[in-house]
Amino acid sequence: MRVSMSDLAGSYQSLKAGIDGAIDRVLERGVLDWGPEVPAFEEEFAEWLGVDYAIGTNSGTAALKLALKALGVGPGDEVITVPNSDISTTSAIHHVGAESVWVDVEPDTMNMNPDLVEEAITPRTKVLLPVHLYGHPADMPALMEIARKRGLFVVEDACLAVGASIDGRLAGTWGDIACFSHAPSKHLGAFGSGGTAVTNDAELADRVRLYAGYGEPRERKYDRGKLGSPQNYVVEGLNERLDELQAATLRAKLPHLTEQIEARCENAEAYTEGLQDTDIRLPVERSGHRHTYRNYIIRVSNRQHVQEALAEAGIANGLLYVPPLHLQPTYRDLGHTRGDFPVTEEACSSLISIPVGPHLTAAQRDFVIETLREAEV
């Protein structure tokens, strides 16, 4: 039995009629740029999430960069984040000219440790950028309290955590702005690259739209066929918008998102029940928190042996995000060394990601559990 990390072909087949209809609608309309699909998706996703504004971008990485630019982050500013995320979180900070400041994470959730944030704040700090890692929300009540007390903005990296929540309040609705990824393997994945920035601040939403769309008000783009519509560059923007085909695809998938999240959570619950009496360290789900399991992360003392056993059995597995950023070659010039972030390093030395997506069958799930139990003996 082979168990893949995801099944994009199967996902397409299960929603084929709706997806094909959405793509045909765009192609038959013949409007591939500045059409109606992007605004419609933005409105529908904002309603699903319970926010006032959503702005489609061409990736989660772009959403992070645009969010920081919209907040006025630039040279001389510092942004506090974590070293155990994808490089996009930190690279977005550097691409707007600011400096990243990493803090270590909590041992159980592997999310930003609020107790370490205060001591990392300097007069140059402008933003806290927590990551809802693997689908478990960071401690937003504590982080928001620090941010408001110190006059800082908060950007949530929710790229792995659509649908996650704390006491019923969804990830992505806590900070000044939040960013989601619609890469194919995410909870709500496009058939290419895509992302969304969300906020309740109208002015902030306008600035994200400006930076994403060349620096022109979007209204001008939709009026471009009319006479007397000169170009109007308000800021020096970028071209990092969501495209019509991806927006249409996401609209077709959005009604099924809750069902897809529930399937992930059911698979995670089965894993936790089936592995709870082993030496494997299982992911936590704090009281009042909802983990939506973009990844199910186990931690083992004999990682190579366990990975080899999984691979031999035909079970996909992976290492996310290993080594951590402070030990990556591209960041050597920042001066960090092994031992600077011990909790992060310990987690990264022992974690394995196993399949948890909605494509799993009960038989595949049981096979993964059986293989892990035998490997741990």
Secondary structure, DSSP 4 states (H G I P E B T S, - for coil): --B-S--HHHHHHHTHHHHHHHHHHHHHHT--SS-SHHHHHHHHHHHHHT-SEEEEES-HHHHHHHHHHHTT--TT-EEEE-SSS-HHHHHHHHHTT-EEEE--B-TTT-SB-HHHHHHH--TTEEEE--B-GGGPPP-HHHHHHHHHHHT-EEEEE-TT-TT-EETTEETTSSSSEEEEE--TTSTT--SS--EEEEES-HHHHHHHHHHHBTTS-HHHHHTTTSTT-----SS---B-BPPHHHHHHHHHHGGGHHHHHHHHHHHHHHHHHHHTTSSPBPPP--TTEE---SSEEEE-S-HHHHHHHHHHTTB--B-TT-S-GGGSGGGGGG---TTSSHHHHHHHHHEEEE--STT--HHHHHHHHHHHHHHH-
